[in-house]
Structures are given as C-alpha cells and as structure tokens.
Amino acid sequence: MFDFDMLLMVGLKFLFALLMIGAVMTMAGYSVLAERKVSAWMQGRVGPNRTVLPMIGHIPFVGKFLQGLGMFQPLADGLKFLFKEEMIPGHVNKFYYNLAPIVALVPALTTMTVLPFGEFFAEDGRTIPLMLANLEVGILFVLAVSSLGVYGIVLAGWSSNSKYPFLGGIRSSAQMISYELAMGLSLLPIFLWVSEPGTGALGLSLVDIVNSQNDRAWLLLVQPLSALIFLIALFAETNRLPFDMPESETDLVGGFHTEYGGFKFGIFFVAEYAHIVVGSAIFTIIFLGGWHFLPWIADPWPATWVGTLLGIGWFLAKTIFLIFFFIWVRWTIPRFRYDQVMNLGWTKLLPLALINLIFYVLLVTWLDQPTT
Amino acid sequence: MNAVDLLFYFFATLSVGGGLLMIISRHPVPAALFMIISLVSVAALFVLLEAFFLAILQVLVYAGAVMVLFLFIIMLMDVGPDGGKVSRIKLISGLAGCLSFGILVVLLLQFSGIGNAEPGNWQEIQNTEPVNGDSLLFSTSMKNFGYGLFTKYMLPIQVAGFLLLASMVGVIVLSKKSITSGGIK
C-alpha cells in the first residue's frame, strides 16, 4: 500500500503546498508593508523606516536602503504578534472565540490550491500548468471556499458578546451575501465566452480561461462590464475600504475584531491580506491574461524554463499591480455608508450584472449560430 | 481497507455525527455550525466518489444557505448576545418528525434492496445507455449534469425553482410581520 513512489509523490505535493503557502503568506506580509508605505507616500509621510536586523544595518549602502524601505518591518510585526500576551476577555464565548480566527484563515489559504500561476514546457511539447490541483471546476471551487470565509467574521462578532463586534458580524454577513450574487453573475458571461464549441475549452477551468487569452484580446477588453462588476464585488468580498463595513473603525471601534488582540488579531490581519493576494491573482487570471504577455501579442519568451520563469514573473507583476490598486483605492476613496453599500449591491450591481449576462447570452448565441 | 475507505468512514462519521449534534444542541448557533460540518463532510464524500462538481455545489449552495440561516437565527429569532433558549418539543413537531422518519425508512427499504431481494437502482444507473446516441455517457462531469437537467429533468427543476421562490416570498412576509407586531425592544 505504501510503496516508495507514492510516498515520494505525497511528499512532493506536501512540499509544493508548503512552498505555495510560504509564497502567499510572504506576499500577504509584504502587502501590509506596502499598505503602510503607499499610504505614507500618498499622505506625504515617510512610513516605517526604523526596523533593521542587527548585522544587516551595518552593510554600507544596501543596509541603509533596506532599512529605509522598511524591509524588516513585517518580521518585527510578526514577532510582536507572537510574543504579545494572549488576552481573552471574560465575557466571550471561549470556544467560538478561539475558533473564529482559524475559520477566517483556512478558506483564505485553501483557495490558492487551484490557482495556476505559470506553465511548464515539457520536452514532448506539452505545456503543463503550474498549480497544486488542476480542477475542472476551479473557479467554482474558489467561489465556494471563499464564501466560507465569512463564517470566521460572523463567529468572531457573535462570540465576542459585545455590541460593536456583533454589529460588524451582522453587517459583514449581509454584505457578503449581497455581493456574492453579483460576483457569480458577473462571471457567467466569462464561462459562456470561453467555452466555445469546437475548442474543447471548459469555461469553468482557470487554466482554460488563461489559455483562451493567449495572443488574443484579454477578457478585460472583451467584457469590460463583467470585469468592473467583478472588481467591485471583489472589493466588497475582501472587506476593503469603500466597503470595510465589518470593521469601519470610526463607527464600530474595530468591528468584528474589537475584542481580539495578540496572535489571534494577527491571524485575522493576515487572513484579510491573504484574501487580497488571492483575489488579485484571480482577477489577473480571469481578466488580465494570467501569465501571457500583452493582448494580441504572443508570448515573446522561448518555450523553455526561461519562458516559464518569465511567465511566472509577468504573472506576479500583474498581481502586485492589482494589490497596489487595492491599496491605492483604499487611500483615495472615503467609506460608504451602510445603506449606500446595500443600495449599490442590490439596486445597481445586481440588475447591471443581469443585463450584462443577458446581453452576452444573446451575443454568444448570435456568434455561435451555424453559418450554413 | 485502504486509505479511501478510511477517509470514507471518517467523513461518514462526521456527517452523521454533525447531523445528530445539530438536532440535539440547545442553542441555535452551534446547531447551525454542526449543520455546516455535516454538509461539508457530505461534500467530502462526493469528492471521494470523484464527483467534484457535485461536491463544490454542495459547499457553494448549502453552506451559503446556512449563512442565511445564521442571519435568521441572529435577527429574526431575536437571539441576542446573551443567547436564547429554543422552545420545548411540541406535539406537532414530534408527530411531523415521526412521520418523516417513517417515510425515510420506507424509502430506504424500497430502494436499497434490503426489503426485497432484487438489487436496487444502482446497477441500472451504472448501465445507462449513451444519452441521445452520442458520447454523453453517464459520468460525474459537468456536461452530463447540464444535459440531464435541461432535458430529462426540466420540469422538476422548474418546480423546485418555483418552490424556492415561494419560500423566499414567505420569509419576507413572515419577517415583516414580526417587525410590525413585535415592535422595537
């Protein structure tokens, strides 16, 4: 039953999973730094520039440069969360209070299993997408698992047994339900468009979505309205500012995590940024052509390992730009009022998504009709 | 017994145990959480059967529905942070429970082949003829679900959709009533 080959395969999968988690967690940590630096830059401040490791600070030019960029700040933040005293307020429901951060983090890290981030060119001419699990219904998996993330917030709000977290939890669940609908509807035209008859491409597979944009128009250009609705819903689902109802610190103190401190708060924090990283990656895959070069231009890199690395780099560059876009919007636009959020979701985005869907259904039907 | 069998027993225990705990918990919020555990383990069982699409739909549709249930519990049933107590078992709910359990047992006996000596429907499903003469064999792929749902099972789908719509309207009516009669506390 346990032969060597199988052990090797399981071990390799395990190693890849660890690498992937490491990459996403690092990106989440450095997105926090980017958030602080970009906000500082937009407000004419300096941002974190003091933290430094003992030896590296003495390297003549590089050390000062890294210190000025705040490169070691995420490390210091992480250590601070780890060593801070764990306070559990007396009035909370202990079991669910401890469970909530875990429930918030697990879905954020699970969605990355189906994310393709590059392709490997095998020697026999096949191209193998680089991802942990190539699911036929990858995008549905992402939607399903990320919808579980709201339970963490709701549980945190409910188990804290106090007013502001409770309001945050309620707001969050209402917001998630409202925008999930628009998000799902905005993706349906993509499936219709990608699953052309004859190509054998399946619109629900993330790899097929990426490959359908190779040396053709990006789906952002084909379906700008879907992209816009998806992006707005993505902001709402990741609880970013214009939509950070669950924690809006000016009216709810800290929202759902008011009663949390130390490492548990750190987990919520990392989960939020992991959601942003994964969300940016998904937007890149669906609308920005994934690891393929520019619209209408074939990949300029050779089909070898160099091309693989350049493709991954290009994919990362697009993802990082989107993360920057998230931060940019946060420090530019003020927060919506709660009734404005609901109004936008139900009376603007949902009808718009429905009209968009009907339009593309008719268009695809018209394009696909037999010419004979 | 191999790894898949072990996983099956693990998730089967989780789903049945979660269902049981859901019925016997006194407080509605843990009950809803146990329901999620039960539903997600059923999804895992679908994965073990390699029906990935079904598994994902199970999580997407049912877990999302439980989210709405959460809201009902917290808002409509008026369970504040102190936690409310559920009402005692009533005669009518007991009767309804017995009745549905009886129907379930009868159905199981009918279809599982315990009651009669003939093998159940499972064999028939495996030997389904190709649909429409072309390559759509019975499998767990998405195309087959779509094809089946929009041809053979068109009417049941429409009826189910209509039922869901009716329940949605019913919920809106009920919650409106509780606001006007209950007043603000």
Interface residues (C-beta under 8 A of the other chain):
Chain A: M1 Y96 L135 E136 V137 L140 F141 L143 A144 V145 S147 L148 V150 Y151 V154 L155 W158 N161 S162 K163 F166 I170 S173 A174 M176 I177 E180 L202 L204
Chain B: N2 A3 V29 L33 I36 F52 F53 I56 L57 V59 L60 A63 G64 M67 V68 F70 L71 I74 M75 P81 D82 S141 M142
